Amino acid sequence: MPVHATKETGKAELPSFRVKPRLTDASRHLGDLPPLKLAFVALFALWWVLLLFFYLFPDIDISVSWSFYTRLPCAPGAPDGIICGSFLHAQDKALGLLRELILFLPAVLALVIIYQLINVCSHHGATFDGWQARRLTAALAALLIGPGILVNWILKEISHRPRPRNTDLFGGQHAFMPAGDFSGSCVSNCSFVSGEAAAAGWLFCYAVFIIPNRLKLLLSPPLIAVSVSAPVMRVAYGGHYVSDVILAWLGAVVIFIGILYLFEEKETTGMKHH
């Protein structure tokens, strides 16, 4: 780097140069992103941060599950050191009935979406609502890819994380594994992540993005309440850790928003070409 002397002082002076404001440029670039893409990027990053957080602090999972677990006296002759008790909420018949109803809700709404799609596609020309057709198709794809394939067919089969009620911390036989550790002893239908919580995250997106504006005030609040209460019940039942339900719920939202953005971006690109 050349050094120059100033006329006034005769002292050597390094040439000045301007540092590129990278952080400012990055924030400006993020601000220029479409809202759906920005939401996808932010929530996708948040998912990985939460996974790392639960992996590094596994005691959070244990403590939350303990708050729903009731220790009971062990039966005579039980092995020394065994923990006896149960997740009492799992025995509540009213909650069990509510859970069964919630389980079928995504399937019912999927049938509603299919009916709406058939109705939309029966129109042609000026009466065809392409925007609605894309949103409905995106919702179906998100349900199939998120809670269906990624969660129930892949993650729950390869994660090997035992459910709380199956671990030795809560009277089971398997060792506890933190979120993200795939070295557990569960063989199939494992704890990471929750299929029902993923379906609940999809329900949240359905309430926000799919329900028509004229019905949102009536239908969205109860659906959002269901989408929040369903994951809590899974933790209370001892079926999943809190990390399982949070990551499943958020993951389903990320997938829904990402697919919805792809469908809308495809249409925007098509309009520009025309």
Buried (B, 14 or more C-beta within 10 A) or exposed (E): EEEEEEEEEEEEEEEEEEEEEEEEEEEEEEEEBEEBBBBBBBBBEEBEEBBEEBEEEBEBBBEBBBEBBEEEEBEEEEEEEEBEBBBBBBEBEEBEEBBEEBEEBBEEBBEEBEEBBEEBEEEEEEEEBEEBBBBBBBBBBBBEBBBBEBBBEEBBBEBBBBBBBBBBBBBBEBEBBBBBBEEBBBEEEBBBBBBBBBBBBBBBBBBBBBBEEEEBEEEBEEBBEBBBBBBBBBBBBBBBBBBBBBBBBBBBBBBBBBBBBBBBEEBEEEEEEE
